[in-house]
Amino acid sequence: MADVFLRLIKMIIAPLVLATLMTGIAQMEDIASLGRIGARALCWFLAASVVSLMLGMLCVSILQPGNGAHLILPAAAPVGGTDNTLSSFLDHIVPSSVVQAMATNEILQIVVFSTLAGVAMTAAGPAARPLIAPLDALSTIMLKMTAYIMWVAPLAVFAAVAVAVGKEGAGILWLYGRFVIGFYATLLLFWALLLTVGLCFAGRRVLLLPRVLRNPLLLAFSTASSEAALAPTLAALDEFGVPSRISGFVLPLGYSFNLDGSMMYCTFAAMFIAQACDIELAPSQIIGMLATFLVTSKGIAGVPRASLVVLAATMPKFGIPEAGVLLILGVDHFLDMGRTATNVVGNAVAATVIAHRERHHLKPCSILSPHPLFTDRS
């Protein structure tokens, strides 16, 4: 059952990434029209994405949660055969045929083609609009298919955990415990970093943002759905003093381009699997993997369990077995709760900082004004 689930995931990767990435880039003209706010938001999102990816990589390298497991999984072919130089990697990512790239699930090549095609569609303007609607429809269909596939996830989880415990013994549960604890410790570190940066840009008031967001955070954590927490987060930011014209633009944009918790999970999980399987990655492979996660995480925002899709698509290209997804499947839901809450915090801090930079101060917040930290003199 676990192998069937993995094949279902692989089945949707190519059309899903192609449709969502091309459509997302082609519709960027609406973001550009908003000028300064859009530019600031995108710069923040890019910086936060890079930091979250690198922090996940740094923490998993220090904590080594998968070290000593010595698991044996079906091998994955490395990028470019046996030559892992930067030159061969760059040669490999450019497809000679997009059809062949989709047939073999070459995610890097699909990303390159989709990015170039999306930029060209944006530059073409009205001439490309008839193509956007079919791509958007394909994206919707693939998202619906993903939701159907996730219905069988509980069976796959049971099968994967049963096989892992049967082969490796009860000690595999300690491996899962190190993975979960290490990831949540990394999330807490990222929260502290976000609030510290927010403090530098928007003053002491940012430090009490988690207090205002307690209800949206609880909803996001319990449902593992960023979309479910969108409306409550907008309401909380309005009470916090962020103008609705800014939060109403930054938050929806952030749910497509600023999934900090999800991106951190991708690097943390991929390196955890590599450690558990005693796989050493070259520096060029690590850099390439970070760059791939940076792009693919933007292309399939809104996909249920999107991180699993991104991992299954990306890991084999860097010599990490795709079967490693089955290794983490048993605890993925518990980690999805934490990374979803982190997505909410990341987007809320972004909206607060951008609002402060646009207006030089936030609107008065009557329900929190008695607190001394909310007397913002920065």
Salt bridges, closest charged atoms under 4 A:
GLU106 OE1 - HIS92 NE2 3.08
GLU106 OE1 - LYS317 NZ 3.84
ASP238 OD1 - LYS363 NZ 3.89
ASP278 OD2 - HIS70 ND1 2.78
GLU322 OE2 - LYS10 NZ 2.99
ASP332 OD2 - ARG305 NH1 3.15
ASP332 OD1 - ARG339 NH2 3.21
ASP336 OD2 - ARG305 NE 4.00
ASP336 OD1 - ARG339 NE 3.19
GLU358 OE1 - ARG36 NH2 2.85
GLU358 OE2 - ARG40 NH1 2.67
ASP376 OD2 - HIS356 NE2 3.98
